[in-house]
């Protein structure tokens, strides 16, 4: 698993297991170093394999705010991880 995929899996687990979000498809940056994913409730999560010194590898509102429409669990997280 490459670093970008590894970061996506870590970010998705946090967003789903901690915040119960229903994540959609990841949208990779043109250069392939970063990616963003949104939940239908409007929040997002982003990963960056080459963050600036003042930036972070995993961030986004989906990691800080509980989902207002989802109730996803460990089984859904495992199934979703297969699609990343
Ligand atoms: Zn959500």
PDB file of the backbone (N, CA, C, O) and the ligand in Angstrom, with CONECT records:
HET     ZN  A 101       1
ATOM      1  N   UNK A   1       0.849  -1.196   0.000  1.00  0.00           N
ATOM      2  CA  UNK A   1       0.000   0.000   0.000  1.00  0.00           C
ATOM      3  C   UNK A   1       0.887   1.251   0.000  1.00  0.00           C
ATOM      4  O   UNK A   1       1.768   1.392   0.848  1.00  0.00           O
ATOM      5  N   UNK A   2       0.646   2.161  -0.964  1.00  0.00           N
ATOM      6  CA  UNK A   2       1.475   3.366  -1.008  1.00  0.00           C
ATOM      7  C   UNK A   2       1.060   4.355   0.083  1.00  0.00           C
ATOM      8  O   UNK A   2       0.048   4.169   0.759  1.00  0.00           O
ATOM      9  N   UNK A   3       1.856   5.397   0.237  1.00  0.00           N
ATOM     10  CA  UNK A   3       1.621   6.308   1.358  1.00  0.00           C
ATOM     11  C   UNK A   3       0.278   7.010   1.242  1.00  0.00           C
ATOM     12  O   UNK A   3      -0.416   7.187   2.242  1.00  0.00           O
ATOM     13  N   UNK A   4      -0.099   7.416   0.019  1.00  0.00           N
ATOM     14  CA  UNK A   4      -1.372   8.116  -0.153  1.00  0.00           C
ATOM     15  C   UNK A   4      -2.538   7.214   0.249  1.00  0.00           C
ATOM     16  O   UNK A   4      -3.456   7.649   0.945  1.00  0.00           O
ATOM     17  N   UNK A   5      -2.497   5.955  -0.192  1.00  0.00           N
ATOM     18  CA  UNK A   5      -3.559   5.017   0.163  1.00  0.00           C
ATOM     19  C   UNK A   5      -3.578   4.763   1.665  1.00  0.00           C
ATOM     20  O   UNK A   5      -4.643   4.690   2.277  1.00  0.00           O
ATOM     21  N   UNK A   6      -2.401   4.630   2.249  1.00  0.00           N
ATOM     22  CA  UNK A   6      -2.310   4.413   3.690  1.00  0.00           C
ATOM     23  C   UNK A   6      -2.921   5.573   4.468  1.00  0.00           C
ATOM     24  O   UNK A   6      -3.618   5.365   5.460  1.00  0.00           O
ATOM     25  N   UNK A   7      -2.657   6.789   4.016  1.00  0.00           N
ATOM     26  CA  UNK A   7      -3.236   7.963   4.684  1.00  0.00           C
ATOM     27  C   UNK A   7      -4.747   7.993   4.504  1.00  0.00           C
ATOM     28  O   UNK A   7      -5.475   8.350   5.430  1.00  0.00           O
ATOM     29  N   UNK A   8      -5.225   7.619   3.315  1.00  0.00           N
ATOM     30  CA  UNK A   8      -6.669   7.581   3.070  1.00  0.00           C
ATOM     31  C   UNK A   8      -7.356   6.608   4.026  1.00  0.00           C
ATOM     32  O   UNK A   8      -8.408   6.911   4.589  1.00  0.00           O
ATOM     33  N   UNK A   9      -6.747   5.438   4.201  1.00  0.00           N
ATOM     34  CA  UNK A   9      -7.335   4.428   5.089  1.00  0.00           C
ATOM     35  C   UNK A   9      -7.382   4.952   6.518  1.00  0.00           C
ATOM     36  O   UNK A   9      -8.395   4.802   7.200  1.00  0.00           O
ATOM     37  N   UNK A  10      -6.295   5.566   6.976  1.00  0.00           N
ATOM     38  CA  UNK A  10      -6.262   6.112   8.340  1.00  0.00           C
ATOM     39  C   UNK A  10      -7.307   7.202   8.518  1.00  0.00           C
ATOM     40  O   UNK A  10      -8.017   7.236   9.523  1.00  0.00           O
ATOM     41  N   UNK A  11      -7.398   8.098   7.532  1.00  0.00           N
ATOM     42  CA  UNK A  11      -8.353   9.203   7.618  1.00  0.00           C
ATOM     43  C   UNK A  11      -9.782   8.694   7.588  1.00  0.00           C
ATOM     44  O   UNK A  11     -10.636   9.175   8.333  1.00  0.00           O
ATOM     45  N   UNK A  12     -10.044   7.712   6.718  1.00  0.00           N
ATOM     46  CA  UNK A  12     -11.398   7.168   6.603  1.00  0.00           C
ATOM     47  C   UNK A  12     -11.811   6.476   7.896  1.00  0.00           C
ATOM     48  O   UNK A  12     -12.952   6.611   8.339  1.00  0.00           O
ATOM     49  N   UNK A  13     -10.891   5.739   8.499  1.00  0.00           N
ATOM     50  CA  UNK A  13     -11.221   5.058   9.755  1.00  0.00           C
ATOM     51  C   UNK A  13     -11.610   6.064  10.822  1.00  0.00           C
ATOM     52  O   UNK A  13     -12.570   5.846  11.560  1.00  0.00           O
ATOM     53  N   UNK A  14     -10.871   7.167  10.910  1.00  0.00           N
ATOM     54  CA  UNK A  14     -11.198   8.190  11.907  1.00  0.00           C
ATOM     55  C   UNK A  14     -12.560   8.812  11.618  1.00  0.00           C
ATOM     56  O   UNK A  14     -13.379   8.968  12.523  1.00  0.00           O
ATOM     57  N   UNK A  15     -12.803   9.165  10.360  1.00  0.00           N
ATOM     58  CA  UNK A  15     -14.051   9.833   9.991  1.00  0.00           C
ATOM     59  C   UNK A  15     -15.257   8.917  10.194  1.00  0.00           C
ATOM     60  O   UNK A  15     -16.320   9.364  10.624  1.00  0.00           O
ATOM     61  N   UNK A  16     -15.082   7.638   9.880  1.00  0.00           N
ATOM     62  CA  UNK A  16     -16.207   6.699   9.988  1.00  0.00           C
ATOM     63  C   UNK A  16     -16.387   6.217  11.425  1.00  0.00           C
ATOM     64  O   UNK A  16     -17.489   6.281  11.970  1.00  0.00           O
ATOM     65  N   UNK A  17     -15.313   5.737  12.034  1.00  0.00           N
ATOM     66  CA  UNK A  17     -15.442   5.119  13.355  1.00  0.00           C
ATOM     67  C   UNK A  17     -15.644   6.143  14.462  1.00  0.00           C
ATOM     68  O   UNK A  17     -16.389   5.890  15.409  1.00  0.00           O
ATOM     69  N   UNK A  18     -14.996   7.291  14.357  1.00  0.00           N
ATOM     70  CA  UNK A  18     -15.129   8.305  15.406  1.00  0.00           C
ATOM     71  C   UNK A  18     -16.308   9.233  15.177  1.00  0.00           C
ATOM     72  O   UNK A  18     -16.912   9.719  16.133  1.00  0.00           O
ATOM     73  N   UNK A  19     -16.646   9.485  13.895  1.00  0.00           N
ATOM     74  CA  UNK A  19     -17.660  10.512  13.576  1.00  0.00           C
ATOM     75  C   UNK A  19     -18.845  10.005  12.779  1.00  0.00           C
ATOM     76  O   UNK A  19     -19.791  10.753  12.533  1.00  0.00           O
ATOM     77  N   UNK A  20     -18.804   8.726  12.368  1.00  0.00           N
ATOM     78  CA  UNK A  20     -19.927   8.056  11.697  1.00  0.00           C
ATOM     79  C   UNK A  20     -20.287   8.624  10.326  1.00  0.00           C
ATOM     80  O   UNK A  20     -21.439   8.539   9.901  1.00  0.00           O
ATOM     81  N   UNK A  21     -19.298   9.207   9.628  1.00  0.00           N
ATOM     82  CA  UNK A  21     -19.575   9.786   8.318  1.00  0.00           C
ATOM     83  C   UNK A  21     -19.759   8.722   7.238  1.00  0.00           C
ATOM     84  O   UNK A  21     -19.263   7.600   7.346  1.00  0.00           O
ATOM     85  N   UNK A  22     -20.496   9.116   6.184  1.00  0.00           N
ATOM     86  CA  UNK A  22     -20.725   8.276   5.006  1.00  0.00           C
ATOM     87  C   UNK A  22     -19.821   8.829   3.908  1.00  0.00           C
ATOM     88  O   UNK A  22     -20.229   9.712   3.153  1.00  0.00           O
ATOM     89  N   UNK A  23     -18.631   8.329   3.819  1.00  0.00           N
ATOM     90  CA  UNK A  23     -17.671   8.908   2.878  1.00  0.00           C
ATOM     91  C   UNK A  23     -17.938   8.470   1.441  1.00  0.00           C
ATOM     92  O   UNK A  23     -18.343   7.335   1.187  1.00  0.00           O
ATOM     93  N   UNK A  24     -17.704   9.390   0.507  1.00  0.00           N
ATOM     94  CA  UNK A  24     -17.832   9.086  -0.916  1.00  0.00           C
ATOM     95  C   UNK A  24     -16.478   8.735  -1.501  1.00  0.00           C
ATOM     96  O   UNK A  24     -15.599   8.232  -0.802  1.00  0.00           O
ATOM     97  N   UNK A  25     -16.317   9.002  -2.784  1.00  0.00           N
ATOM     98  CA  UNK A  25     -15.068   8.683  -3.473  1.00  0.00           C
ATOM     99  C   UNK A  25     -13.994   9.725  -3.191  1.00  0.00           C
ATOM    100  O   UNK A  25     -14.288  10.910  -3.033  1.00  0.00           O
ATOM    101  N   UNK A  26     -12.756   9.273  -3.129  1.00  0.00           N
ATOM    102  CA  UNK A  26     -11.623  10.176  -2.981  1.00  0.00           C
ATOM    103  C   UNK A  26     -11.311  10.833  -4.319  1.00  0.00           C
ATOM    104  O   UNK A  26     -11.375  10.195  -5.370  1.00  0.00           O
ATOM    105  N   UNK A  27     -10.975  12.105  -4.265  1.00  0.00           N
ATOM    106  CA  UNK A  27     -10.565  12.847  -5.458  1.00  0.00           C
ATOM    107  C   UNK A  27      -9.089  13.212  -5.290  1.00  0.00           C
ATOM    108  O   UNK A  27      -8.734  14.067  -4.479  1.00  0.00           O
ATOM    109  N   UNK A  28      -8.237  12.542  -6.076  1.00  0.00           N
ATOM    110  CA  UNK A  28      -6.795  12.779  -5.964  1.00  0.00           C
ATOM    111  C   UNK A  28      -6.391  14.079  -6.658  1.00  0.00           C
ATOM    112  O   UNK A  28      -7.007  14.489  -7.642  1.00  0.00           O
ATOM    113  N   UNK A  29      -5.351  14.716  -6.135  1.00  0.00           N
ATOM    114  CA  UNK A  29      -4.799  15.900  -6.786  1.00  0.00           C
ATOM    115  C   UNK A  29      -4.116  15.478  -8.086  1.00  0.00           C
ATOM    116  O   UNK A  29      -3.791  14.306  -8.278  1.00  0.00           O
ATOM    117  N   UNK A  30      -3.906  16.438  -8.962  1.00  0.00           N
ATOM    118  CA  UNK A  30      -3.323  16.145 -10.277  1.00  0.00           C
ATOM    119  C   UNK A  30      -1.948  15.481 -10.138  1.00  0.00           C
ATOM    120  O   UNK A  30      -1.606  14.577 -10.899  1.00  0.00           O
ATOM    121  N   UNK A  31      -1.171  15.941  -9.160  1.00  0.00           N
ATOM    122  CA  UNK A  31       0.179  15.382  -8.997  1.00  0.00           C
ATOM    123  C   UNK A  31       0.209  14.107  -8.143  1.00  0.00           C
ATOM    124  O   UNK A  31       1.267  13.507  -7.950  1.00  0.00           O
ATOM    125  N   UNK A  32      -0.953  13.705  -7.639  1.00  0.00           N
ATOM    126  CA  UNK A  32      -1.028  12.446  -6.909  1.00  0.00           C
ATOM    127  C   UNK A  32      -0.455  12.467  -5.505  1.00  0.00           C
ATOM    128  O   UNK A  32      -0.235  11.407  -4.919  1.00  0.00           O
ATOM    129  N   UNK A  33      -0.207  13.648  -4.946  1.00  0.00           N
ATOM    130  CA  UNK A  33       0.365  13.711  -3.601  1.00  0.00           C
ATOM    131  C   UNK A  33      -0.689  13.952  -2.531  1.00  0.00           C
ATOM    132  O   UNK A  33      -0.403  13.818  -1.341  1.00  0.00           O
ATOM    133  N   UNK A  34      -1.900  14.306  -2.937  1.00  0.00           N
ATOM    134  CA  UNK A  34      -2.949  14.635  -1.966  1.00  0.00           C
ATOM    135  C   UNK A  34      -4.294  14.147  -2.484  1.00  0.00           C
ATOM    136  O   UNK A  34      -4.453  13.847  -3.667  1.00  0.00           O
ATOM    137  N   UNK A  35      -5.276  14.074  -1.555  1.00  0.00           N
ATOM    138  CA  UNK A  35      -6.601  13.628  -1.945  1.00  0.00           C
ATOM    139  C   UNK A  35      -7.622  14.158  -0.956  1.00  0.00           C
ATOM    140  O   UNK A  35      -7.305  14.415   0.205  1.00  0.00           O
ATOM    141  N   UNK A  36      -8.856  14.321  -1.428  1.00  0.00           N
ATOM    142  CA  UNK A  36      -9.936  14.833  -0.590  1.00  0.00           C
ATOM    143  C   UNK A  36     -11.177  13.976  -0.785  1.00  0.00           C
ATOM    144  O   UNK A  36     -11.435  13.461  -1.872  1.00  0.00           O
ATOM    145  N   UNK A  37     -11.930  13.836   0.286  1.00  0.00           N
ATOM    146  CA  UNK A  37     -13.140  13.030   0.266  1.00  0.00           C
ATOM    147  C   UNK A  37     -14.212  13.751   1.063  1.00  0.00           C
ATOM    148  O   UNK A  37     -13.919  14.347   2.100  1.00  0.00           O
ATOM    149  N   UNK A  38     -15.457  13.703   0.590  1.00  0.00           N
ATOM    150  CA  UNK A  38     -16.550  14.389   1.266  1.00  0.00           C
ATOM    151  C   UNK A  38     -17.598  13.411   1.773  1.00  0.00           C
ATOM    152  O   UNK A  38     -17.768  12.314   1.242  1.00  0.00           O
ATOM    153  N   UNK A  39     -18.292  13.845   2.814  1.00  0.00           N
ATOM    154  CA  UNK A  39     -19.463  13.129   3.299  1.00  0.00           C
ATOM    155  C   UNK A  39     -20.693  13.866   2.791  1.00  0.00           C
ATOM    156  O   UNK A  39     -20.639  15.069   2.534  1.00  0.00           O
ATOM    157  N   UNK A  40     -21.788  13.157   2.646  1.00  0.00           N
ATOM    158  CA  UNK A  40     -23.035  13.771   2.170  1.00  0.00           C
ATOM    159  C   UNK A  40     -23.536  14.852   3.132  1.00  0.00           C
ATOM    160  O   UNK A  40     -24.347  15.688   2.734  1.00  0.00           O
ATOM    161  N   UNK A  41     -23.083  14.856   4.364  1.00  0.00           N
ATOM    162  CA  UNK A  41     -23.517  15.879   5.317  1.00  0.00           C
ATOM    163  C   UNK A  41     -22.781  17.199   5.090  1.00  0.00           C
ATOM    164  O   UNK A  41     -23.120  18.202   5.716  1.00  0.00           O
ATOM    165  N   UNK A  42     -21.785  17.217   4.210  1.00  0.00           N
ATOM    166  CA  UNK A  42     -21.142  18.477   3.847  1.00  0.00           C
ATOM    167  C   UNK A  42     -19.722  18.665   4.349  1.00  0.00           C
ATOM    168  O   UNK A  42     -19.050  19.609   3.935  1.00  0.00           O
ATOM    169  N   UNK A  43     -19.249  17.797   5.226  1.00  0.00           N
ATOM    170  CA  UNK A  43     -17.883  17.940   5.720  1.00  0.00           C
ATOM    171  C   UNK A  43     -16.925  17.155   4.821  1.00  0.00           C
ATOM    172  O   UNK A  43     -17.358  16.401   3.950  1.00  0.00           O
ATOM    173  N   UNK A  44     -15.658  17.335   5.036  1.00  0.00           N
ATOM    174  CA  UNK A  44     -14.659  16.721   4.171  1.00  0.00           C
ATOM    175  C   UNK A  44     -13.459  16.280   4.999  1.00  0.00           C
ATOM    176  O   UNK A  44     -13.274  16.698   6.142  1.00  0.00           O
ATOM    177  N   UNK A  45     -12.649  15.421   4.384  1.00  0.00           N
ATOM    178  CA  UNK A  45     -11.386  15.002   4.980  1.00  0.00           C
ATOM    179  C   UNK A  45     -10.340  15.031   3.871  1.00  0.00           C
ATOM    180  O   UNK A  45     -10.620  14.669   2.728  1.00  0.00           O
ATOM    181  N   UNK A  46      -9.144  15.462   4.220  1.00  0.00           N
ATOM    182  CA  UNK A  46      -8.093  15.564   3.212  1.00  0.00           C
ATOM    183  C   UNK A  46      -6.803  14.935   3.730  1.00  0.00           C
ATOM    184  O   UNK A  46      -6.506  14.971   4.924  1.00  0.00           O
ATOM    185  N   UNK A  47      -6.049  14.360   2.803  1.00  0.00           N
ATOM    186  CA  UNK A  47      -4.748  13.793   3.156  1.00  0.00           C
ATOM    187  C   UNK A  47      -3.697  14.372   2.212  1.00  0.00           C
ATOM    188  O   UNK A  47      -3.991  14.699   1.062  1.00  0.00           O
ATOM    189  N   UNK A  48      -2.484  14.493   2.710  1.00  0.00           N
ATOM    190  CA  UNK A  48      -1.406  15.100   1.934  1.00  0.00           C
ATOM    191  C   UNK A  48      -0.099  14.385   2.268  1.00  0.00           C
ATOM    192  O   UNK A  48       0.355  14.417   3.412  1.00  0.00           O
ATOM    193  N   UNK A  49       0.507  13.737   1.266  1.00  0.00           N
ATOM    194  CA  UNK A  49       1.735  12.979   1.516  1.00  0.00           C
ATOM    195  C   UNK A  49       2.954  13.890   1.641  1.00  0.00           C
ATOM    196  O   UNK A  49       3.997  13.481   2.150  1.00  0.00           O
ATOM    197  N   UNK A  50       2.809  15.134   1.167  1.00  0.00           N
ATOM    198  CA  UNK A  50       3.928  16.077   1.248  1.00  0.00           C
ATOM    199  C   UNK A  50       3.455  17.413   1.829  1.00  0.00           C
ATOM    200  O   UNK A  50       3.455  18.429   1.134  1.00  0.00           O
ATOM    201  N   UNK A  51       3.051  17.409   3.110  1.00  0.00           N
ATOM    202  CA  UNK A  51       2.546  18.645   3.699  1.00  0.00           C
ATOM    203  C   UNK A  51       3.660  19.676   3.888  1.00  0.00           C
ATOM    204  O   UNK A  51       4.823  19.328   4.091  1.00  0.00           O
ATOM    205  N   UNK A  52       3.280  20.936   3.815  1.00  0.00           N
ATOM    206  CA  UNK A  52       4.226  21.995   4.130  1.00  0.00           C
ATOM    207  C   UNK A  52       4.568  21.909   5.616  1.00  0.00           C
ATOM    208  O   UNK A  52       3.844  21.267   6.376  1.00  0.00           O
ATOM    209  N   UNK A  53       5.673  22.554   6.046  1.00  0.00           N
ATOM    210  CA  UNK A  53       6.081  22.469   7.450  1.00  0.00           C
ATOM    211  C   UNK A  53       4.992  22.881   8.437  1.00  0.00           C
ATOM    212  O   UNK A  53       4.938  22.381   9.560  1.00  0.00           O
ATOM    213  N   UNK A  54       4.126  23.798   8.007  1.00  0.00           N
ATOM    214  CA  UNK A  54       3.057  24.260   8.904  1.00  0.00           C
ATOM    215  C   UNK A  54       1.731  23.570   8.611  1.00  0.00           C
ATOM    216  O   UNK A  54       0.681  24.001   9.089  1.00  0.00           O
ATOM    217  N   UNK A  55       1.782  22.494   7.821  1.00  0.00           N
ATOM    218  CA  UNK A  55       0.556  21.769   7.475  1.00  0.00           C
ATOM    219  C   UNK A  55       0.609  20.369   8.078  1.00  0.00           C
ATOM    220  O   UNK A  55       1.586  20.005   8.733  1.00  0.00           O
ATOM    221  N   UNK A  56      -0.450  19.584   7.854  1.00  0.00           N
ATOM    222  CA  UNK A  56      -0.538  18.243   8.423  1.00  0.00           C
ATOM    223  C   UNK A  56      -0.878  17.230   7.340  1.00  0.00           C
ATOM    224  O   UNK A  56      -1.357  17.592   6.265  1.00  0.00           O
ATOM    225  N   UNK A  57      -0.623  15.944   7.637  1.00  0.00           N
ATOM    226  CA  UNK A  57      -0.874  14.892   6.644  1.00  0.00           C
ATOM    227  C   UNK A  57      -2.358  14.544   6.542  1.00  0.00           C
ATOM    228  O   UNK A  57      -2.850  14.227   5.460  1.00  0.00           O
ATOM    229  N   UNK A  58      -3.062  14.604   7.658  1.00  0.00           N
ATOM    230  CA  UNK A  58      -4.487  14.263   7.673  1.00  0.00           C
ATOM    231  C   UNK A  58      -5.247  15.371   8.377  1.00  0.00           C
ATOM    232  O   UNK A  58      -4.900  15.754   9.494  1.00  0.00           O
ATOM    233  N   UNK A  59      -6.300  15.896   7.716  1.00  0.00           N
ATOM    234  CA  UNK A  59      -7.082  16.945   8.344  1.00  0.00           C
ATOM    235  C   UNK A  59      -8.455  17.034   7.734  1.00  0.00           C
ATOM    236  O   UNK A  59      -8.806  16.267   6.838  1.00  0.00           O
ATOM    237  N   UNK A  60      -9.236  17.986   8.231  1.00  0.00           N
ATOM    238  CA  UNK A  60     -10.563  18.207   7.669  1.00  0.00           C
ATOM    239  C   UNK A  60     -11.647  18.207   8.718  1.00  0.00           C
ATOM    240  O   UNK A  60     -11.495  17.661   9.811  1.00  0.00           O
ATOM    241  N   UNK A  61     -12.750  18.838   8.351  1.00  0.00           N
ATOM    242  CA  UNK A  61     -13.846  18.987   9.303  1.00  0.00           C
ATOM    243  C   UNK A  61     -14.515  17.661   9.654  1.00  0.00           C
ATOM    244  O   UNK A  61     -15.147  17.550  10.704  1.00  0.00           O
ATOM    245  N   UNK A  62     -14.386  16.658   8.792  1.00  0.00           N
ATOM    246  CA  UNK A  62     -15.000  15.354   9.068  1.00  0.00           C
ATOM    247  C   UNK A  62     -14.372  14.675  10.280  1.00  0.00           C
ATOM    248  O   UNK A  62     -14.971  13.783  10.882  1.00  0.00           O
ATOM    249  N   UNK A  63     -13.169  15.102  10.632  1.00  0.00           N
ATOM    250  CA  UNK A  63     -12.499  14.497  11.784  1.00  0.00           C
ATOM    251  C   UNK A  63     -12.844  15.215  13.085  1.00  0.00           C
ATOM    252  O   UNK A  63     -12.543  14.726  14.174  1.00  0.00           O
ATOM    253  N   UNK A  64     -13.481  16.384  12.959  1.00  0.00           N
ATOM    254  CA  UNK A  64     -13.766  17.211  14.137  1.00  0.00           C
ATOM    255  C   UNK A  64     -15.243  17.290  14.465  1.00  0.00           C
ATOM    256  O   UNK A  64     -15.623  17.627  15.586  1.00  0.00           O
ATOM    257  N   UNK A  65     -16.087  16.973  13.469  1.00  0.00           N
ATOM    258  CA  UNK A  65     -17.531  17.160  13.630  1.00  0.00           C
ATOM    259  C   UNK A  65     -18.239  15.827  13.420  1.00  0.00           C
ATOM    260  O   UNK A  65     -17.942  15.112  12.463  1.00  0.00           O
ATOM    261  N   UNK A  66     -19.177  15.483  14.312  1.00  0.00           N
ATOM    262  CA  UNK A  66     -19.957  14.261  14.137  1.00  0.00           C
ATOM    263  C   UNK A  66     -20.914  14.403  12.962  1.00  0.00           C
ATOM    264  O   UNK A  66     -21.408  15.495  12.681  1.00  0.00           O
ATOM    265  N   UNK A  67     -21.171  13.291  12.279  1.00  0.00           N
ATOM    266  CA  UNK A  67     -22.066  13.310  11.128  1.00  0.00           C
ATOM    267  C   UNK A  67     -23.501  13.596  11.572  1.00  0.00           C
ATOM    268  O   UNK A  67     -23.949  13.129  12.619  1.00  0.00           O
ATOM    269  N   UNK A  68     -24.209  14.372  10.752  1.00  0.00           N
ATOM    270  CA  UNK A  68     -25.598  14.708  11.072  1.00  0.00           C
ATOM    271  C   UNK A  68     -26.582  13.763  10.397  1.00  0.00           C
ATOM    272  O   UNK A  68     -27.773  13.775  10.707  1.00  0.00           O
ATOM    273  N   UNK A  69     -26.073  12.923   9.452  1.00  0.00           N
ATOM    274  CA  UNK A  69     -26.985  12.019   8.747  1.00  0.00           C
ATOM    275  C   UNK A  69     -26.538  10.556   8.809  1.00  0.00           C
ATOM    276  O   UNK A  69     -27.347   9.656   8.586  1.00  0.00           O
ATOM    277  N   UNK A  70     -25.277  10.314   9.105  1.00  0.00           N
ATOM    278  CA  UNK A  70     -24.752   8.953   9.048  1.00  0.00           C
ATOM    279  C   UNK A  70     -24.728   8.265  10.401  1.00  0.00           C
ATOM    280  O   UNK A  70     -24.844   8.897  11.451  1.00  0.00           O
ATOM    281  N   UNK A  71     -24.573   6.934  10.341  1.00  0.00           N
ATOM    282  CA  UNK A  71     -24.373   6.171  11.564  1.00  0.00           C
ATOM    283  C   UNK A  71     -23.520   4.954  11.204  1.00  0.00           C
ATOM    284  O   UNK A  71     -23.846   3.822  11.560  1.00  0.00           O
ATOM    285  N   UNK A  72     -22.416   5.212  10.487  1.00  0.00           N
ATOM    286  CA  UNK A  72     -21.603   4.121   9.973  1.00  0.00           C
ATOM    287  C   UNK A  72     -20.730   3.507  11.059  1.00  0.00           C
ATOM    288  O   UNK A  72     -20.253   4.186  11.969  1.00  0.00           O
ATOM    289  N   UNK A  73     -20.537   2.191  10.929  1.00  0.00           N
ATOM    290  CA  UNK A  73     -19.863   1.436  11.969  1.00  0.00           C
ATOM    291  C   UNK A  73     -18.621   0.717  11.431  1.00  0.00           C
ATOM    292  O   UNK A  73     -18.200   0.948  10.298  1.00  0.00           O
ATOM    293  N   UNK A  74     -18.049  -0.146  12.252  1.00  0.00           N
ATOM    294  CA  UNK A  74     -16.800  -0.826  11.899  1.00  0.00           C
ATOM    295  C   UNK A  74     -16.956  -1.701  10.667  1.00  0.00           C
ATOM    296  O   UNK A  74     -16.035  -1.796   9.856  1.00  0.00           O
ATOM    297  N   UNK A  75     -18.109  -2.343  10.515  1.00  0.00           N
ATOM    298  CA  UNK A  75     -18.324  -3.209   9.357  1.00  0.00           C
ATOM    299  C   UNK A  75     -18.340  -2.372   8.081  1.00  0.00           C
ATOM    300  O   UNK A  75     -17.767  -2.768   7.066  1.00  0.00           O
ATOM    301  N   UNK A  76     -18.995  -1.220   8.136  1.00  0.00           N
ATOM    302  CA  UNK A  76     -19.044  -0.345   6.958  1.00  0.00           C
ATOM    303  C   UNK A  76     -17.649   0.195   6.669  1.00  0.00           C
ATOM    304  O   UNK A  76     -17.249   0.298   5.509  1.00  0.00           O
ATOM    305  N   UNK A  77     -16.906   0.540   7.725  1.00  0.00           N
ATOM    306  CA  UNK A  77     -15.544   1.057   7.548  1.00  0.00           C
ATOM    307  C   UNK A  77     -14.662   0.027   6.856  1.00  0.00           C
ATOM    308  O   UNK A  77     -13.859   0.372   5.990  1.00  0.00           O
ATOM    309  N   UNK A  78     -14.811  -1.235   7.238  1.00  0.00           N
ATOM    310  CA  UNK A  78     -14.007  -2.300   6.637  1.00  0.00           C
ATOM    311  C   UNK A  78     -14.367  -2.484   5.166  1.00  0.00           C
ATOM    312  O   UNK A  78     -13.484  -2.681   4.331  1.00  0.00           O
ATOM    313  N   UNK A  79     -15.660  -2.420   4.844  1.00  0.00           N
ATOM    314  CA  UNK A  79     -16.108  -2.558   3.463  1.00  0.00           C
ATOM    315  C   UNK A  79     -15.634  -1.368   2.642  1.00  0.00           C
ATOM    316  O   UNK A  79     -15.211  -1.519   1.496  1.00  0.00           O
ATOM    317  N   UNK A  80     -15.710  -0.192   3.237  1.00  0.00           N
ATOM    318  CA  UNK A  80     -15.285   1.019   2.525  1.00  0.00           C
ATOM    319  C   UNK A  80     -13.787   0.979   2.241  1.00  0.00           C
ATOM    320  O   UNK A  80     -13.337   1.382   1.169  1.00  0.00           O
ATOM    321  N   UNK A  81     -13.016   0.484   3.222  1.00  0.00           N
ATOM    322  CA  UNK A  81     -11.565   0.407   3.053  1.00  0.00           C
ATOM    323  C   UNK A  81     -11.198  -0.408   1.828  1.00  0.00           C
ATOM    324  O   UNK A  81     -10.186  -0.131   1.184  1.00  0.00           O
ATOM    325  N   UNK A  82     -11.997  -1.406   1.497  1.00  0.00           N
ATOM    326  CA  UNK A  82     -11.740  -2.249   0.329  1.00  0.00           C
ATOM    327  C   UNK A  82     -11.845  -1.447  -0.974  1.00  0.00           C
ATOM    328  O   UNK A  82     -11.254  -1.833  -1.983  1.00  0.00           O
ATOM    329  N   UNK A  83     -12.583  -0.350  -0.962  1.00  0.00           N
ATOM    330  CA  UNK A  83     -12.803   0.443  -2.174  1.00  0.00           C
ATOM    331  C   UNK A  83     -11.758   1.528  -2.370  1.00  0.00           C
ATOM    332  O   UNK A  83     -11.685   2.129  -3.442  1.00  0.00           O
ATOM    333  N   UNK A  84     -10.949   1.787  -1.351  1.00  0.00           N
ATOM    334  CA  UNK A  84      -9.972   2.873  -1.427  1.00  0.00           C
ATOM    335  C   UNK A  84      -8.815   2.498  -2.353  1.00  0.00           C
ATOM    336  O   UNK A  84      -7.893   3.292  -2.541  1.00  0.00           O
TER     337      UNK A  84
HETATM  338 ZN    ZN A 101     -21.170  13.087   7.569  1.00  0.00          ZN
END
